[in-house]
């Protein structure tokens, strides 16, 4: 009888951890990571803002979306919004560069000013980034580069959009606007 209760307790803890996220994180903004250039970064700095988290790549058919992401960031950054870029080489090895190469490409080609973070693994598994482990608890993981998560002011995933949805898409813009209106 005691073993049965322990197994149920373990199952309940595992289920709760899947809902809560990584290492007890109730919010994306509880996580720490690194900037693209390797400096410590606390996602808690974005608490109270709506963010658009995107797995980016330099050599992808969707790479021109950088232009729209940057425009969206510039338009809304003073209104409690930020785009957060997470380079990933998971899909078609389309982000093979070093941090310096990625930063240079983004600046020269698209004049990216939104925060960029260190290269991550988005796929589930042992090497998955804690950021994508948390985001994946929403039931969605990227199937390709430029998948987008709208994260609310509280750090919880509010909406997911696959790669083909552009930064200009009305549904994505509406999800961001709704998040910005929410308390």
Buried (B, 14 or more C-beta within 10 A) or exposed (E): EEEEEEEEEEEEEEEEBEEBBBEEBEBBBBBEBBBBEEEEBEBBEBBEBBBBBBBBBBBBBBBEBBBBBBBBBEEBBEEBBBBBBBBBBBBEEBBEBEBEEBBEBBEEEBEBEBBBBBBBBBBEEEEBBBBBBBBBBBEBBBEBBBBBBBBBBBBBBBBBBEBEBBBEBEEBBEBBBBBBEEE
